[in-house]
Amino acid sequence: MSRPVVIADVDTGIDDALALTWLGCLHARGAIDLTVTTSAGNCSVHDAARNSNAVLRMTGSSARAIPGLPAPRVVPLTTTPETHGPRGLGYWQDHVPADEPDRGVALLETWRNTQPTHILIAGPATNLAYVLDHAPRLLENCQVTLMTGAFNYPGNTTPTAEWNAWVDPHALKHVLDNWPANAPALRICPLNVTETVLLTPERLRAMLRDLPLRRAELIDLLHDAATFYFEFHQSVGVGYQAQIHDLAAAQVMLAEALHLQISHRLRGATVDVEAESSLLRGTTVADWDGSYWERPANAEVLSGIDAAAVLDYLDAELHKS
């Protein structure tokens, strides 16, 4: 069987960095093909590319990140230095300059050349909406998995909205409203499930212990980034630990293709998002059985996951040669 061809569209971001660590290690040992593009959300699209390239290089992956669109579809860009640090990776910073190509052209060319079987959207849906407008046939034979939204659950940005959905609600709504009927249903991993994946300092130390010397630079990055993330979560009442959303979404995306023994549940629904209301911006809503809107289901929503297994798979991949 051919290996998965993955596009990871990220706004790296500390939890994005952990997802890229797992994907980069998989790519370095030939388990997947990997292409990375970046969106603007946790940090600028330029910083996201720089951060992504640092992680990829440290995992031994030959993939390199291409910056995507620099701002949301309609609303101004908001970033989160208080959550992810001034440049996106907490206390860790890379000072290597990065190029800034014509992002729309480079994004489409990159996605077209990749011909993905799997796409991870770990940030706002800005780039996905752009590709849907300009190259929708790329999505017809591809499983797209988004870390976004919160259903019947408090948001992490407003009382009802999750960050990725809030940053670019118009892009997400465009995707949900115009998803091709002949494409696999969108797979949505919401906040209310992904936040159960909790990384503690003890678990991180165990994960980084006895790693080979070639991982030394990656150990420093993960330690510095995670320390900032632990401090942020403590400041908002979660405790000195960190919710690792995007790694969970990456593993849900590849669970079947890589035969991961990770228990998770998906539930079909018709999903929509509020884009125009300033009060409810980014609020995601699901009609679970179609009885309210009488519209066909457009998504499979993650309703549960084995959180411990998510971290175990990252740990195992880091220790493989």
C-alpha positions in Angstrom: 0.0 0.0 0.0 1.3 3.5 -0.9 2.2 5.7 2.0 0.0 8.7 3.0 0.7 12.0 1.2 0.1 14.6 3.9 -0.2 18.4 3.8 0.0 20.0 7.2 -1.3 23.5 7.2 -0.2 25.0 10.5 0.2 28.3 12.4 3.1 27.1 14.5 2.3 27.6 17.6 3.4 25.3 20.4 0.9 22.6 20.0 1.4 22.8 16.3 5.1 22.2 16.9 4.3 18.9 18.7 2.1 17.8 15.8 4.9 18.7 13.4 7.4 16.9 15.6 5.4 13.7 15.2 4.8 14.2 11.5 8.4 15.2 10.8 9.7 12.1 12.5 7.3 9.9 10.5 8.5 11.7 7.3 12.2 11.3 8.2 11.8 7.5 8.5 9.7 7.2 5.3 6.3 6.4 6.8 4.6 9.4 5.1 5.2 12.0 2.5 4.9 15.5 4.0 4.4 19.0 2.7 3.9 21.9 5.1 2.2 25.3 4.5 1.5 28.0 7.1 -1.5 30.2 8.0 -1.6 33.3 10.3 -3.1 32.8 13.7 -1.0 31.9 16.7 1.7 34.1 15.1 2.3 35.7 11.7 2.5 33.5 8.6 6.1 34.4 8.4 6.9 33.3 11.9 4.8 30.2 11.5 7.0 29.2 8.5 10.2 29.9 10.4 9.0 27.9 13.4 7.8 25.0 11.3 11.1 24.8 9.4 13.1 24.7 12.7 11.0 21.8 13.9 11.2 19.9 10.6 14.9 20.3 10.4 15.4 19.1 14.0 13.3 15.9 13.3 15.5 15.1 10.3 12.6 15.7 7.8 13.5 17.2 4.5 10.2 19.0 4.2 10.2 22.8 4.3 7.3 25.1 5.1 5.8 27.4 2.5 4.0 30.5 3.9 0.4 30.8 2.9 -2.0 33.7 3.0 -0.9 36.4 5.5 -4.3 37.4 6.9 -7.9 36.1 7.4 -10.5 36.3 4.7 -12.3 39.3 6.1 -11.4 40.3 9.6 -8.1 41.7 10.7 -5.4 39.3 11.9 -5.1 38.7 15.7 -2.2 36.7 17.1 -1.6 35.3 20.6 1.8 36.2 22.1 0.4 35.7 25.6 -0.4 32.1 24.8 2.4 31.0 22.4 5.1 33.7 23.0 6.2 36.7 20.9 7.2 34.6 17.9 5.1 31.5 18.4 7.3 29.0 20.3 7.4 30.4 23.8 10.9 31.0 25.1 12.5 29.5 22.0 13.3 31.7 19.1 15.1 31.2 15.7 16.8 34.2 14.2 17.4 32.7 10.7 15.7 35.0 8.1 13.1 33.5 5.9 11.9 34.3 2.4 8.5 35.8 1.7 7.2 34.4 -1.7 4.0 35.4 -3.5 1.9 33.4 -1.0 -1.2 32.7 -3.0 0.7 31.5 -6.0 3.2 29.5 -3.9 0.4 28.0 -1.9 -1.6 26.7 -4.9 1.5 25.4 -6.6 2.6 23.6 -3.5 -0.8 21.9 -2.9 -1.2 21.0 -6.6 2.3 19.5 -6.8 1.6 17.5 -3.6 -1.7 15.9 -4.6 -2.4 15.0 -1.0 -4.4 12.1 0.4 -4.6 13.7 3.8 -4.7 17.4 4.9 -4.3 18.6 8.4 -5.7 22.2 9.1 -4.2 22.9 12.5 -4.8 26.7 12.4 -7.4 28.9 10.8 -9.1 27.7 7.6 -7.7 30.6 5.6 -5.6 28.6 3.2 -8.2 25.8 2.8 -10.8 28.3 1.8 -8.4 29.8 -0.8 -7.7 26.4 -2.3 -11.4 25.5 -2.3 -12.0 28.6 -4.4 -9.1 28.0 -6.8 -8.4 24.3 -7.0 -11.4 22.4 -5.6 -10.6 19.2 -7.4 -7.6 18.8 -5.2 -10.0 18.0 -2.3 -12.1 15.4 -4.0 -10.0 12.4 -3.0 -8.5 13.7 0.2 -9.4 13.4 3.8 -9.3 16.9 5.4 -9.0 17.1 9.2 -9.4 20.3 11.1 -8.6 21.2 14.7 -11.4 23.8 15.2 -14.5 24.6 17.0 -16.2 23.7 20.3 -19.7 22.1 20.5 -22.0 22.7 23.5 -18.8 23.7 25.4 -17.1 26.9 26.5 -14.6 28.4 24.0 -11.0 29.3 24.8 -11.3 32.7 23.1 -14.8 33.9 23.9 -17.4 32.2 26.0 -18.5 30.2 22.9 -15.7 30.3 20.4 -12.5 28.3 19.9 -9.4 30.2 18.7 -9.0 28.8 15.1 -12.7 29.3 14.3 -12.6 32.8 15.8 -9.5 34.0 14.0 -11.0 33.4 10.5 -14.7 32.6 10.8 -15.5 33.6 7.3 -13.0 31.1 5.9 -14.4 28.3 8.0 -17.9 29.2 7.0 -17.0 29.3 3.4 -15.5 25.8 3.6 -18.5 24.4 5.5 -21.0 26.0 3.1 -19.2 25.0 -0.1 -17.6 21.7 0.6 -17.7 19.5 -2.5 -20.4 16.9 -2.4 -18.1 14.3 -3.9 -15.3 14.9 -1.4 -15.0 13.0 1.9 -16.7 14.7 4.8 -14.6 17.1 6.7 -13.3 15.6 9.9 -13.5 18.1 12.8 -11.5 17.7 16.0 -13.0 20.2 18.5 -11.7 21.9 21.6 -13.9 19.9 23.9 -12.1 16.7 23.0 -8.6 17.8 22.1 -8.1 19.6 25.4 -8.3 16.3 27.2 -4.8 15.6 25.8 -2.8 17.0 28.7 1.0 17.2 28.7 2.5 17.5 32.2 6.2 18.5 33.0 6.7 14.9 34.3 5.4 13.4 31.0 7.6 15.7 29.0 10.7 14.8 31.0 10.0 11.1 30.5 9.4 11.7 26.8 12.7 13.6 26.3 14.8 11.3 28.5 17.4 9.1 26.8 16.7 10.5 23.4 19.6 10.1 20.9 22.2 12.8 20.6 20.8 13.8 17.2 17.6 15.0 19.0 19.5 17.4 21.3 18.4 20.6 19.5 14.8 19.4 19.3 14.9 18.6 23.1 15.9 22.3 23.7 13.1 23.6 21.5 10.4 21.3 23.0 11.6 22.1 26.6 11.6 25.9 26.0 8.3 26.0 24.2 6.5 23.7 26.6 7.7 25.6 29.6 6.1 28.8 28.3 2.9 26.8 27.5 2.8 25.3 31.0 3.1 28.8 32.5 0.3 30.1 30.3 -2.1 27.3 31.1 -1.4 27.8 34.8 -2.1 31.5 34.4 -5.6 30.7 33.1 -6.5 28.2 35.7 -5.7 24.9 33.9 -2.8 24.1 36.1 0.9 23.7 35.3 0.3 21.5 32.3 -0.6 22.0 28.6 -3.5 21.1 26.3 -2.0 19.6 23.1 -4.8 20.0 20.5 -3.1 19.7 17.1 -1.2 16.5 17.9 -4.5 14.8 18.6 -5.9 16.0 15.3 -2.9 14.8 13.4 -3.3 11.3 14.8 -7.0 11.2 14.1 -6.1 12.2 10.5 -3.7 9.3 10.1 -5.2 6.7 12.4 -6.6 4.5 9.7 -3.8 4.9 7.2 -1.1 4.1 9.7 -3.2 1.6 11.7 -2.7 3.5 14.9 -4.2 1.7 17.9 -5.8 4.8 19.3 -9.4 4.7 20.3 -11.5 7.6 19.0 -15.1 8.3 18.1 -16.6 10.3 15.2 -20.1 11.5 14.8 -21.8 12.8 11.6 -23.3 16.2 11.7 -24.2 19.3 9.8 -21.8 22.0 11.1 -22.0 25.8 10.7 -20.1 28.7 12.2 -21.2 32.3 13.1 -19.1 34.7 11.1 -21.0 38.1 11.2 -22.0 38.5 14.9 -19.3 40.3 17.0 -20.8 38.7 20.1 -20.8 35.1 18.8 -18.0 35.3 16.2 -16.4 31.9 15.7 -19.1 30.0 17.5 -19.6 26.5 15.9 -22.9 24.8 16.0 -23.8 21.2 15.0 -27.2 19.8 13.9 -26.5 16.2 14.9 -29.4 14.4 13.1 -30.4 17.0 10.5 -33.8 17.6 12.1 -33.3 21.4 12.5 -31.7 22.7 9.3 -32.7 19.9 6.9 -29.3 20.1 5.3 -27.0 17.1 4.6 -24.2 16.3 7.0 -20.9 18.0 6.0 -18.6 16.7 8.7 -17.6 14.0 11.1 -17.0 15.5 14.5 -14.6 13.9 17.0 -16.5 13.1 20.2 -13.9 11.2 22.2 -10.2 10.0 22.1 -7.8 8.0 24.1 -5.7 11.0 25.3 -2.9 8.9 26.8 -2.3 7.1 23.6 -1.8 10.4 21.7 1.2 11.2 23.9 2.4 7.6 23.8 2.6 7.7 20.0 4.6 10.9 20.0 7.0 9.4 22.6 7.4 6.2 20.5 8.1 8.1 17.4 10.7 10.3 19.0 12.7 7.3 20.1 12.6 5.5 16.7 15.8 5.6 14.6 
